[in-house]
């Protein structure tokens, strides 16, 4: 006879005499009956829960809440991405304006370094 279940790997314990130093173990049938009774209680509890209208109301409410939280999360991500995109556009525009200002400044610097001769100065040079 093979054993199954939780105690399948442990060897059976020998029953010792009543006058021995260790107490005699409980009969195995009580343990089996106890486990069977617990399984039947759990099965009855599951059956009652599944037949309960309150259970289905709570499940429906949980589904609604989960979907609402999920939708809120998606909206938050979308708005965060929109804010990030707008900030990025502002930064790009700021850098473009700054680059244009630097180009204008560089052109002004070239004019200062290499001034163009005025008409009066050119006429004086021709006369000499």
Secondary structure, DSSP 8 states (H G I E B T S, - for coil): ----STTSSS-------TTSSS-----HHHHHHHHHHHHHHHHHHHHHHHH-HHHHHHHHHHHHHHHHHHHHHHHHHHHHHHHHHHHHHHHHHHHHHHHHHHHHHHHHHHHHHS----HHHHHHHHH-
